[in-house]
Amino acid sequence: MSAVPFTDRELVRAWRELSTIARPITGSMRKNSHRLLLFYAVECGLKAVWLKRQNRSLFEREDIDKTGHNLRQMLKDLKVGAELSLPENLQLVPVSQNGVPQPRNGDISILHQAWRYGAECRVPQDDDCEHQLEQVLSWIQGELK
């Protein structure tokens, strides 16, 4: 699958729309579908901030191949500091195959898969990941004013 380039305007629009849709209905808990949109809102926002700082208007194939879904690395590349750090490693609730527990661990880039497919984060917990992403989203809002 080849990556498709996107403009800064598209990324900013996606960041805004996803941020809005990622909010649960008042009084209800955020579900994985909302969390997934939150993840993608942060991803689009970080890429838009990166373009802004590079004084560029197109996030190209090479950029996409370099960043993937690694939000932690994007934050590091943007030099935002440790206060907006995302977890380095994630542990999902293990699955059992033929009675043998199979661990499911990875870096932050597996988070969108976990939430897309309905898995549960054990360490850190889903709520903790959500909270950290919300903090990054707030920072992005300040950057993209």
Backbone as a chain_set.jsonl record, in Angstrom:
{"seq": "MSAVPFTDRELVRAWRELSTIARPITGSMRKNSHRLLLFYAVECGLKAVWLKRQNRSLFEREDIDKTGHNLRQMLKDLKVGAELSLPENLQLVPVSQNGVPQPRNGDISILHQAWRYGAECRVPQDDDCEHQLEQVLSWIQGELK", "coords": {"N": [[0.85, -1.176, 0.0], [0.655, 2.12, -0.927], [1.61, 5.309, 0.326], [-0.315, 8.284, 0.511], [0.018, 11.691, -0.323], [-0.846, 14.627, 1.659], [-2.355, 17.853, 2.074], [-1.551, 20.767, 4.069], [-3.86, 22.176, 4.73], [-5.835, 20.205, 4.485], [-5.034, 18.454, 6.527], [-5.324, 20.099, 8.806], [-8.078, 20.602, 8.715], [-9.026, 17.964, 9.021], [-8.01, 17.441, 11.581], [-9.508, 19.27, 13.118], [-12.197, 18.399, 12.64], [-12.114, 15.681, 13.444], [-11.397, 16.021, 16.114], [-13.698, 17.19, 17.155], [-15.669, 15.218, 16.685], [-14.633, 13.154, 18.184], [-15.335, 13.608, 20.778], [-17.319, 12.336, 23.365], [-20.893, 11.909, 23.73], [-22.471, 14.196, 25.9], [-22.214, 13.356, 29.261], [-21.793, 10.662, 28.861], [-19.539, 7.86, 28.709], [-16.38, 7.773, 27.053], [-15.993, 5.717, 24.307], [-14.199, 3.035, 22.609], [-14.388, 3.673, 19.888], [-14.641, 6.457, 19.895], [-12.201, 7.03, 21.07], [-10.436, 6.124, 19.137], [-10.889, 7.989, 17.102], [-9.945, 10.199, 18.474], [-7.221, 9.537, 18.652], [-6.544, 9.672, 15.902], [-7.152, 12.347, 15.447], [-5.174, 13.615, 16.949], [-2.951, 12.647, 15.574], [-3.291, 13.797, 12.971], [-3.25, 16.499, 13.695], [-0.638, 16.773, 14.801], [0.889, 16.306, 12.531], [0.105, 18.46, 10.987], [1.091, 20.578, 12.555], [3.795, 20.006, 12.353], [4.212, 20.461, 9.596], [3.666, 23.199, 9.538], [5.764, 24.219, 11.107], [7.872, 23.532, 9.492], [7.456, 25.164, 7.439], [6.016, 24.321, 5.228], [3.628, 23.017, 2.86], [2.715, 20.545, 2.132], [2.35, 17.27, 3.142], [4.286, 14.762, 2.432], [4.827, 11.572, 0.715], [7.256, 10.477, 1.652], [7.454, 11.681, 4.144], [5.25, 10.557, 5.42], [5.951, 7.848, 5.363], [8.105, 7.965, 7.083], [7.028, 8.827, 9.57], [4.688, 7.303, 10.119], [2.392, 5.906, 12.369], [3.441, 6.722, 14.721], [3.055, 8.533, 17.252], [4.463, 9.348, 19.471], [7.099, 9.595, 18.548], [6.693, 11.658, 16.747], [6.072, 13.767, 18.486], [8.521, 13.943, 19.767], [10.164, 14.673, 17.595], [9.128, 17.186, 17.165], [10.033, 18.457, 19.362], [8.671, 19.015, 21.843], [8.91, 18.587, 24.542], [9.058, 16.835, 27.715], [6.681, 17.011, 29.153], [4.514, 16.484, 27.543], [4.645, 13.864, 26.904], [4.023, 10.639, 25.518], [3.052, 7.239, 26.219], [5.769, 4.928, 26.098], [5.721, 2.187, 25.739], [3.126, -0.208, 25.252], [0.798, -2.445, 26.731], [-1.48, -4.749, 25.824], [-4.51, -6.415, 26.829], [-3.872, -9.805, 27.191], [-4.394, -12.432, 24.744], [-5.786, -15.715, 24.35], [-4.448, -18.581, 22.926], [-5.045, -21.729, 21.936], [-5.216, -22.348, 24.638], [-2.993, -21.138, 25.674], [-1.703, -18.211, 26.974], [-1.241, -15.316, 25.018], [0.872, -12.688, 24.818], [0.319, -9.235, 24.004], [2.017, -6.763, 23.007], [3.508, -3.539, 22.399], [4.646, -0.479, 20.811], [3.501, 2.976, 20.969], [2.338, 3.18, 18.502], [0.669, 1.006, 18.093], [-1.646, 1.579, 19.311], [-3.82, 2.714, 17.914], [-4.659, 0.498, 16.497], [-5.453, -1.213, 18.555], [-7.676, 0.155, 19.628], [-9.242, 0.364, 17.342], [-9.9, -2.283, 16.771], [-11.183, -3.087, 19.041], [-9.798, -3.882, 21.341], [-8.369, -3.901, 24.68], [-6.379, -1.735, 26.568], [-3.965, -2.573, 28.903], [-1.65, -1.716, 30.289], [-0.285, 1.359, 29.758], [-3.559, 2.05, 31.114], [-6.592, 2.331, 29.142], [-7.983, 4.759, 29.746], [-5.916, 6.34, 30.763], [-4.237, 6.608, 28.523], [-5.996, 7.961, 26.863], [-6.329, 10.367, 28.306], [-3.725, 11.437, 28.138], [-3.539, 11.816, 25.372], [-5.512, 13.743, 25.049], [-4.299, 15.912, 26.322], [-2.197, 16.399, 24.549], [-3.717, 17.108, 22.347], [-4.799, 19.536, 23.23], [-2.455, 21.06, 23.337], [-1.822, 21.089, 20.612], [-3.929, 22.627, 19.654], [-3.209, 25.168, 20.6], [-0.939, 25.564, 19.047], [-1.877, 25.645, 16.425], [-3.427, 27.913, 16.101]], "CA": [[0.0, 0.0, 0.0], [1.477, 3.32, -0.976], [1.111, 6.454, 1.075], [-0.853, 9.38, -0.296], [0.324, 12.983, 0.3], [-1.962, 15.474, 2.072], [-1.999, 19.256, 2.269], [-1.698, 21.302, 5.415], [-5.28, 22.519, 4.928], [-6.567, 18.952, 4.721], [-4.684, 17.953, 7.853], [-5.947, 20.963, 9.818], [-9.521, 20.327, 8.684], [-9.221, 16.639, 9.622], [-7.756, 17.587, 13.013], [-10.674, 19.936, 13.72], [-13.384, 17.55, 12.555], [-11.922, 14.503, 14.289], [-11.423, 16.474, 17.516], [-15.096, 17.406, 17.515], [-16.387, 13.945, 16.68], [-14.056, 12.267, 19.197], [-15.944, 13.884, 22.085], [-18.542, 11.547, 23.582], [-22.111, 12.642, 24.066], [-22.403, 14.668, 27.279], [-22.663, 12.434, 30.299], [-21.461, 9.273, 28.574], [-18.123, 7.52, 28.704], [-15.78, 7.647, 25.729], [-15.818, 4.334, 23.87], [-13.028, 2.876, 21.747], [-14.574, 4.374, 18.611], [-14.289, 7.858, 20.159], [-10.759, 7.068, 21.331], [-9.77, 5.973, 17.854], [-10.951, 9.296, 16.447], [-9.032, 11.05, 19.234], [-5.877, 9.178, 18.19], [-6.348, 10.217, 14.563], [-7.148, 13.808, 15.567], [-3.827, 13.975, 17.395], [-2.02, 12.363, 14.474], [-3.449, 14.84, 11.947], [-2.797, 17.76, 14.282], [0.826, 16.78, 14.902], [1.438, 16.43, 11.182], [-0.144, 19.847, 10.577], [2.063, 21.405, 13.284], [5.098, 19.737, 11.753], [4.267, 21.199, 8.334], [3.732, 24.632, 9.856], [7.118, 24.53, 11.559], [8.776, 23.339, 8.346], [7.027, 26.134, 6.429], [5.649, 23.524, 4.059], [2.179, 22.855, 2.733], [2.378, 19.196, 1.699], [2.916, 16.14, 3.876], [4.562, 13.888, 1.304], [4.972, 10.126, 0.945], [8.446, 10.233, 2.469], [7.111, 12.1, 5.504], [4.322, 9.563, 5.942], [6.725, 6.633, 5.605], [8.98, 8.199, 8.239], [6.292, 8.985, 10.825], [3.691, 6.259, 10.366], [1.441, 6.248, 13.426], [4.2, 6.845, 15.959], [2.812, 9.867, 17.806], [5.551, 9.633, 20.41], [8.234, 10.074, 17.76], [6.328, 12.968, 16.201], [6.249, 14.732, 19.574], [9.96, 14.079, 19.963], [10.677, 15.449, 16.465], [8.665, 18.564, 17.344], [10.733, 18.963, 20.548], [7.684, 19.641, 22.716], [9.28, 18.41, 25.94], [8.57, 15.635, 28.404], [5.346, 17.186, 29.739], [3.518, 15.949, 26.618], [5.1, 12.54, 26.518], [3.073, 9.538, 25.416], [3.705, 6.018, 26.685], [6.724, 4.307, 25.182], [5.271, 0.821, 25.483], [1.753, -0.55, 25.617], [0.463, -3.851, 26.892], [-2.895, -5.025, 25.68], [-4.942, -7.615, 27.525], [-3.443, -10.941, 26.368], [-5.39, -13.351, 24.196], [-5.414, -17.104, 24.548], [-4.441, -19.402, 21.714], [-4.883, -23.126, 22.378], [-5.042, -22.353, 26.086], [-1.735, -20.484, 26.047], [-1.829, -16.751, 26.863], [-0.36, -14.656, 24.056], [0.973, -11.252, 25.114], [0.195, -8.297, 22.879], [2.747, -5.573, 23.44], [4.096, -2.738, 21.332], [4.801, 0.944, 21.112], [2.281, 3.784, 20.859], [1.733, 3.043, 17.177], [-0.35, -0.057, 18.071], [-2.832, 2.04, 20.029], [-4.952, 2.873, 16.999], [-5.141, -0.855, 16.19], [-6.162, -1.715, 19.734], [-8.987, 0.798, 19.715], [-10.011, 0.056, 16.128], [-10.382, -3.659, 16.811], [-11.92, -3.337, 20.272], [-8.961, -4.414, 22.418], [-8.266, -3.092, 25.897], [-5.019, -1.502, 27.051], [-3.764, -2.928, 30.304], [-0.609, -0.829, 30.811], [-1.207, 2.041, 30.651], [-4.964, 1.772, 30.839], [-7.207, 3.15, 28.089], [-8.28, 6.106, 30.248], [-4.653, 7.078, 30.867], [-3.838, 6.945, 27.15], [-6.957, 8.977, 26.427], [-5.997, 11.625, 28.984], [-2.485, 11.963, 27.565], [-3.846, 12.297, 24.021], [-6.26, 14.999, 25.198], [-3.319, 16.956, 26.629], [-1.519, 16.713, 23.289], [-4.702, 17.806, 21.525], [-4.846, 20.923, 23.724], [-1.224, 21.705, 22.891], [-1.963, 21.303, 19.161], [-4.833, 23.761, 19.47], [-2.416, 26.376, 20.775], [0.017, 25.684, 17.95], [-2.544, 25.857, 15.133], [-4.322, 29.073, 16.149]], "C": [[0.892, 1.233, 0.0], [0.792, 4.46, -0.232], [0.69, 7.553, 0.11], [-0.515, 10.696, 0.4], [-0.942, 13.775, 0.624], [-1.467, 16.883, 2.334], [-2.167, 19.647, 3.736], [-3.156, 21.639, 5.706], [-6.112, 21.273, 5.207], [-6.295, 18.411, 6.112], [-5.329, 18.783, 8.961], [-7.455, 20.715, 9.865], [-9.827, 18.969, 9.336], [-9.028, 16.702, 11.131], [-8.972, 18.209, 13.705], [-11.889, 19.023, 13.762], [-13.264, 16.333, 13.463], [-11.962, 14.871, 15.771], [-12.858, 16.639, 18.001], [-15.845, 16.086, 17.645], [-15.891, 13.007, 17.776], [-14.652, 12.491, 20.586], [-17.206, 13.033, 22.249], [-19.732, 12.457, 23.866], [-22.043, 12.995, 25.544], [-22.979, 13.637, 28.235], [-22.341, 10.975, 30.023], [-19.948, 9.089, 28.561], [-17.633, 7.424, 27.258], [-15.558, 6.159, 25.453], [-14.594, 4.258, 22.96], [-13.178, 3.602, 20.418], [-14.255, 5.86, 18.765], [-12.782, 7.992, 20.356], [-9.97, 6.952, 20.033], [-9.755, 7.299, 17.095], [-10.052, 10.305, 17.154], [-7.589, 10.802, 18.788], [-5.601, 9.819, 16.834], [-6.376, 11.744, 14.562], [-5.76, 14.286, 15.971], [-2.823, 13.757, 16.269], [-2.091, 13.445, 13.393], [-2.939, 16.186, 12.46], [-1.287, 17.85, 14.372], [1.464, 16.95, 13.527], [1.231, 17.851, 10.649], [0.831, 20.8, 11.27], [3.443, 21.23, 12.667], [5.247, 20.502, 10.438], [4.418, 22.697, 8.578], [5.146, 25.025, 10.261], [8.151, 24.39, 10.449], [8.492, 24.35, 7.228], [6.742, 25.431, 5.093], [4.134, 23.37, 4.02], [1.76, 21.45, 2.32], [3.117, 18.155, 2.533], [3.063, 15.017, 2.856], [4.738, 12.431, 1.711], [6.141, 9.817, 1.875], [8.189, 10.596, 3.93], [6.224, 11.052, 6.175], [5.063, 8.283, 6.269], [7.591, 6.77, 6.846], [8.187, 8.195, 9.552], [5.345, 7.844, 11.124], [2.663, 6.74, 11.373], [2.152, 6.457, 14.769], [4.111, 8.278, 16.503], [3.923, 10.282, 18.762], [6.759, 10.206, 19.668], [7.938, 11.445, 17.164], [6.508, 14.05, 17.255], [7.735, 14.997, 19.813], [10.576, 14.936, 18.851], [10.29, 16.926, 16.573], [9.285, 19.228, 18.572], [9.792, 19.678, 21.519], [8.015, 19.479, 24.194], [8.555, 17.239, 26.572], [7.155, 15.775, 28.962], [4.238, 16.659, 28.824], [3.901, 14.558, 26.127], [3.942, 11.544, 26.457], [3.789, 8.262, 25.836], [4.628, 5.422, 25.633], [6.25, 2.921, 24.773], [3.841, 0.637, 25.96], [1.641, -2.052, 25.789], [-1.039, -3.979, 26.784], [-3.233, -6.248, 26.514], [-4.568, -8.795, 26.637], [-4.637, -11.734, 25.83], [-4.881, -14.764, 24.418], [-5.505, -17.848, 23.231], [-4.085, -20.823, 22.128], [-4.572, -23.207, 23.864], [-3.776, -21.674, 26.578], [-1.906, -18.975, 25.878], [-0.778, -16.182, 25.906], [-0.293, -13.172, 24.39], [0.831, -10.441, 23.833], [0.769, -6.968, 23.329], [3.276, -4.831, 22.233], [4.253, -1.302, 21.762], [3.483, 1.668, 20.853], [1.592, 3.599, 19.506], [0.737, 1.883, 17.089], [-1.658, 0.398, 18.71], [-4.036, 2.183, 19.105], [-5.509, 1.505, 16.587], [-5.957, -1.415, 17.343], [-7.569, -1.134, 19.791], [-9.845, 0.512, 18.494], [-10.636, -1.329, 16.218], [-11.028, -4.044, 18.138], [-11.126, -3.956, 21.408], [-8.933, -3.445, 23.593], [-6.8, -2.964, 26.295], [-4.963, -1.821, 28.535], [-2.773, -1.97, 30.955], [-0.111, 0.053, 29.68], [-2.651, 1.73, 30.249], [-5.497, 2.741, 29.783], [-7.45, 4.587, 28.542], [-7.025, 6.963, 30.357], [-4.157, 7.509, 29.49], [-4.711, 8.073, 26.616], [-6.604, 10.338, 27.021], [-4.733, 12.251, 28.376], [-2.721, 12.504, 26.147], [-4.625, 13.61, 24.079], [-5.319, 16.156, 25.517], [-2.565, 17.377, 25.368], [-2.455, 17.499, 22.379], [-4.822, 19.271, 21.941], [-3.608, 21.698, 23.274], [-1.308, 22.028, 21.398], [-2.856, 22.509, 18.899], [-4.093, 25.083, 19.628], [-1.458, 26.622, 19.634], [-0.645, 26.066, 16.628], [-3.538, 27.017, 15.144], [-4.19, 29.893, 14.9]], "O": [[1.782, 1.364, 0.84], [-0.434, 4.551, -0.177], [1.27, 7.719, -0.964], [-0.737, 10.816, 1.605], [-1.971, 13.625, -0.035], [-0.33, 17.095, 2.755], [-2.825, 18.963, 4.519], [-3.634, 21.408, 6.817], [-6.991, 21.288, 6.069], [-7.211, 17.963, 6.8], [-5.824, 18.232, 9.944], [-8.037, 20.63, 10.946], [-10.776, 18.849, 10.11], [-9.788, 16.089, 11.882], [-9.411, 17.731, 14.752], [-12.537, 18.89, 14.8], [-14.209, 15.992, 14.173], [-12.5, 14.122, 16.587], [-13.186, 16.267, 19.128], [-16.574, 15.873, 18.614], [-16.645, 12.156, 18.249], [-14.489, 11.652, 21.473], [-18.062, 13.016, 21.365], [-19.571, 13.631, 24.201], [-21.605, 12.18, 26.355], [-24.08, 13.122, 28.039], [-22.594, 10.124, 30.876], [-19.188, 10.047, 28.42], [-18.384, 7.042, 26.36], [-14.998, 5.441, 26.282], [-14.023, 5.282, 22.584], [-12.192, 4.099, 19.875], [-13.665, 6.462, 17.868], [-12.163, 8.941, 19.874], [-8.948, 7.615, 19.862], [-8.738, 7.684, 16.518], [-9.462, 11.17, 16.507], [-6.828, 11.746, 18.573], [-4.555, 10.436, 16.634], [-5.69, 12.37, 13.754], [-5.234, 15.244, 15.404], [-1.947, 14.591, 16.041], [-1.059, 13.949, 12.952], [-2.272, 16.922, 11.732], [-0.709, 18.89, 14.055], [2.461, 17.657, 13.381], [2.088, 18.38, 9.942], [1.341, 21.728, 10.642], [4.173, 22.204, 12.482], [6.283, 21.12, 10.191], [5.198, 23.373, 7.907], [5.666, 26.047, 9.811], [9.186, 25.057, 10.469], [9.188, 24.387, 6.214], [7.155, 25.869, 4.019], [3.45, 23.57, 5.023], [0.567, 21.185, 2.171], [4.346, 18.161, 2.617], [2.076, 14.395, 2.463], [4.791, 12.102, 2.896], [6.021, 8.99, 2.779], [8.647, 9.905, 4.84], [6.419, 10.706, 7.34], [4.842, 7.687, 7.323], [7.79, 5.801, 7.579], [8.637, 7.616, 10.54], [5.211, 7.45, 12.282], [2.126, 7.841, 11.252], [1.526, 6.375, 15.826], [4.978, 9.112, 16.245], [4.272, 11.461, 18.837], [7.364, 11.183, 20.11], [8.824, 12.295, 17.083], [7.033, 15.125, 16.964], [8.147, 16.136, 20.032], [11.401, 15.81, 19.116], [11.03, 17.804, 16.13], [9.088, 20.421, 18.8], [10.069, 20.793, 21.961], [7.44, 20.182, 25.024], [7.574, 16.724, 26.036], [6.495, 14.769, 29.22], [3.126, 16.414, 29.293], [3.503, 14.146, 25.038], [3.005, 11.611, 27.253], [5.019, 8.212, 25.81], [4.317, 5.411, 24.442], [6.362, 2.53, 23.611], [3.407, 1.246, 26.938], [2.295, -2.827, 25.093], [-1.782, -3.384, 27.565], [-2.349, -7.03, 26.866], [-4.902, -8.8, 25.452], [-5.732, -11.704, 26.392], [-3.691, -14.98, 24.645], [-6.502, -17.759, 22.514], [-2.983, -21.092, 22.605], [-3.767, -24.032, 24.297], [-3.519, -21.642, 27.781], [-2.215, -18.502, 24.784], [0.403, -16.521, 25.976], [-1.292, -12.465, 24.259], [1.172, -10.894, 22.741], [0.086, -6.155, 23.953], [3.471, -5.417, 21.168], [4.026, -0.95, 22.919], [2.469, 1.037, 20.552], [0.39, 3.839, 19.385], [0.019, 1.783, 16.094], [-2.661, -0.313, 18.657], [-5.15, 1.813, 19.475], [-6.711, 1.375, 16.354], [-7.013, -2.013, 17.14], [-8.54, -1.865, 19.983], [-11.067, 0.425, 18.612], [-11.773, -1.529, 15.79], [-11.382, -5.206, 18.339], [-11.71, -4.5, 22.345], [-9.414, -2.316, 23.501], [-6.072, -3.955, 26.351], [-5.812, -1.388, 29.315], [-3.024, -1.467, 32.05], [0.446, -0.468, 28.713], [-2.907, 1.206, 29.165], [-4.937, 3.814, 29.559], [-7.155, 5.528, 27.806], [-7.057, 8.163, 30.081], [-3.711, 8.642, 29.312], [-4.221, 9.017, 25.997], [-6.584, 11.343, 26.311], [-4.689, 13.457, 28.133], [-2.16, 13.534, 25.774], [-4.418, 14.491, 23.244], [-5.524, 17.268, 25.03], [-2.324, 18.564, 25.146], [-2.033, 18.447, 21.718], [-4.935, 20.15, 21.086], [-3.708, 22.859, 22.877], [-0.911, 23.112, 20.971], [-2.568, 23.32, 18.018], [-4.33, 26.02, 18.865], [-1.19, 27.772, 19.286], [-0.031, 26.74, 15.802], [-4.406, 27.089, 14.274], [-4.866, 30.912, 14.756]]}, "num_chains": 1, "name": "protein.A"}
